[in-house]
């Protein structure tokens, strides 16, 4: 099994990169976290990988660090969550927020992840809650979102903002303010999202 690949970043194409290792190009599907921290083409890079071997296919999935790779492996252990869905989940939400959503049974967050419906979200909670509970820090163990926050998130999504953008902005707003009403949250979020 391949643990990591280190070489020259040869090509970046949407959610894939090619790393040249002594003349052999390895195509690797990567998360948004990897894409956002890539050096320029021609630079040295090291990516942690998960190798998926099937009858007719060999695919490499790349991660920024071993923690992200471990969460990926944990996700694909759940029935109904394949490697590509797990990769898109990790691209749409921070791993700590994902763990927190599973541990606190935050169905709103889980059902808004790409490729995850209600039944799969329930399986994630049932199968992973105990496994991931040890990985959560007290800093991220929080109560479920208030109704005002949930309503604000839904309104912002209807305006065309994606869940990842919204959740990051809402987290900052909630860190500095308590007991805001839906309209106040939306107004503050729009001010930040408009930048």
N, C-alpha and C positions, 0 to 999 in steps of 0.2 A: 504494500500500500504506500502511496506517495503522501508524505506529510507536508512538504512545502516545495515550492519551485522558486529558484533564484536565478536571475539572468537579466538580459537586456529587454526592456519594454519595446517591442517591435511594432505593435499596432493596437489602437483603441477603436472599438466599433460598438456603439450603443452599450449593451450590457456584457460585452466580451472584450477580452484582451488577448494578445498573443505575446508570450515571453519566449525569447530566443535563448536557448541554452546550448552553447557549442554547436550552432548550426541547425538545431532541431527546434521548431516552433511549436509551443504548447498553447492550444486555444483553451481559455478558461472563462467560464461564466462567472461573473462577479456581482457582488452587492453594490448598492449605491455608496456605501461607506468606503469601499475600495476605490470606486470611480472618483469620488470627491477628493481623495488624497493621492491620486496618481501623479508621479513626476512626468516630465515631458518624454515623448518618444525618444528612444536612444539612451535613456537613463537606466541605471541598475535598479532592480526591484526584487523584492521577495514577497511571495504570497503564500499563505497557508491554504492547503487544498484538501478537498474531500474528493475521492475518486469513486465514481459510480460505474460499475461494470454490469452490462446487460448482455444478453445473447448477441445482439446486433449493434451494440453501441458502447462506447467508453467515453464518459463525460467527466470533466474536471470542474469543480466549483471552487471559487477562490474567496478568501476572507482576509480581513485586515489583521486579525489576531486569533489566537487559539480560543479565546472565550466565545467569539462570534461563531467559530467553527463548531464548538461544542454545543451551542444553542441550536445551530442548524441540524446537527446529528440528533439532538433530542427531539426537535420538531418532526423530522422524517420518521421517527420511531412510532408516531401516532398514525393509526389507520386513517387513510383518506388524505394525508398530507404527503405529497410527493416532493422530490428535490426542487423542482422548479417553483412550486408554490411556496416552499420554505424559503427559497432565495428571494422571492418577491415580498414575502412577509418581512424579512430582515432588511429589505431595501425600503420598506415603507414605514418602519417604526424602529426606534432605538431599542436595543436588546434589553436594557433595564426596564423600559416602559412595557415591553412585551411580557417579561417575567412578572412584573407587578400586575398587569392585567390578568394573567393566568392565575396567580396566587390569590388575588382579591376577587376573582370570578367576575371581572368587568366585561360583561357580555356585549355592551355597547362598543367598546374598543375592539374586541375580538371579532365581532361580526362585520366590522368595517375594514378588516384587513383583506387584501386581494385573495380571492379564491377560497375564502372561509365563510361558510354559511352557519346557520344556527346549530345544526347537528355537529358539524366539525368543531365549532367553538366549544360546545359542550364536551366533546371528546378530549379536546386540548386540556380543559380544566380537570376532567376526571382522571386522565392518564398522567398529567404532568404537574398538577398542583403540589403533591407531596415531594416529587423529585426536585422541583424548582424552589420550594419554600426555603431551603437552606441557602440558596443563592441570593436571596433578597436581603438588602440592607434595611435597617430601620428607616433610613432616609427616604426610601421609595415605597415603603409599606404605607399606603394611604387609604382613606375611605373611598368608596365609589364616588363618581362625580355627582355633584348636585344636579337637580333638575334644571336649574338656570344654566349651568355649564353645558349640560347635554343639549338643551334647546339651542344654545348659542352655536354649538358645533354643528348641529343639523342645519341651522340657518346659513352658516358660512359655507357649508358644503353645497347647499342649493344655489349659492352665489357663484359657485364654480371653483372654490379653493379646495385643494386636496387635503386629505386627512393628516398627512405628515406635517404640512405647513401649519395647519390649524392647531394641532396638538402641541407643537413647539411653542407657538405664540401664547396659547391658553395657559400652558404651564408657567410661563414667565409672568403672565398677568396674575394668576392665582398665587404665585410666590410672594407678590408684593401687595396684594389686596385680598380682603376677606369679605364674604357675604355680598358679592356684587349681583345685581339683577341681570337678567338675560340681555336687555338693551345696552346696559353699561359694558358688559363683556364684549358684545358685538362691536360697539363703537370703538373700544380700545383695541380689539383685534384688528379691525379694518385699518386703524391708524398704523399699526405695525406691519400688516400684510401689504399695505400700499407702498412700502418703502422699496 
